[in-house]
């Protein structure tokens, strides 16, 4: 989907670009949307957990599901749509019985295409199969970590993983993730063939500050530009260094390099860490 640049009729349009060509302009399917309550980056206690959030356009959450699995489970793509809640585009599909659902759209999927999910589905973009049935080297996304659950990994715009190997016992498949990590995943888990849609997402230029505010992002101010009572980096005359051994958050915590990962039980499934080839410990 090519990036479209606006004619600079106003200063805000100079440099602005977008990539909505080919997407449906109709309203989202009403039965597949629910209200989305905003929290302005605050947790359930009212404390700020994500800074610089608030305002923005009102959204409705699209209920995303995976293709229903079955020997002959197939659906027809009715439209490709924009989703304000994620970077990828979504597809509205209709099953043979008339039931409709939203799924993550593959880059290669087009309107009126029939997508299939099941062990016997053909190896084509948009189809969903168990990892055991996907040959090595194929690009995949929306990978499930549990055979009975929906996809959990590789769901951002333009991303894809690939199968490196099938283990001899047939129980696990080795998958290389976009981060470079190689992980063992149960071969009975499902994944979708292809690459996640909207691969030009990172190349879009907002062009003006107001477009960012519509997304619910508020302005950011450097800590060095603040007063000492507002930020540990603040204070001093003119342009100075932060005066600390390491950067800090406004609340005095480590800002960079601090390890926050708690789930270490899954380390046994990591064959190569995403940190420059180091094995997970």
Buried (B, 14 or more C-beta within 10 A) or exposed (E): BEEEBBEEEEEBBBEBBBBBEEBBEEEBBEEBBEEEEEEBBBEEEEEBEEEEBBEBEEBBBBEBEBBBBEEEBBBBBBBBBBBBEBBBBBBBBBBEEEEEBBBBBBBBBEEEBEBBBBEEBEEBBBBBBBBBBBEEEBBBBBBBBEEEEBBEBBBBBBBBBBBBBBEEEEEBBBBBBBEEBBBBBBBBBBBBBBBBBBBBBEEBBBBBEEBBBEEBBBEEEEBBEBEEEEBBBBBEEEEEEBEEEEBBBBEEEEBEEEEEEEEEEEEEBBBBBBEEEEEBE
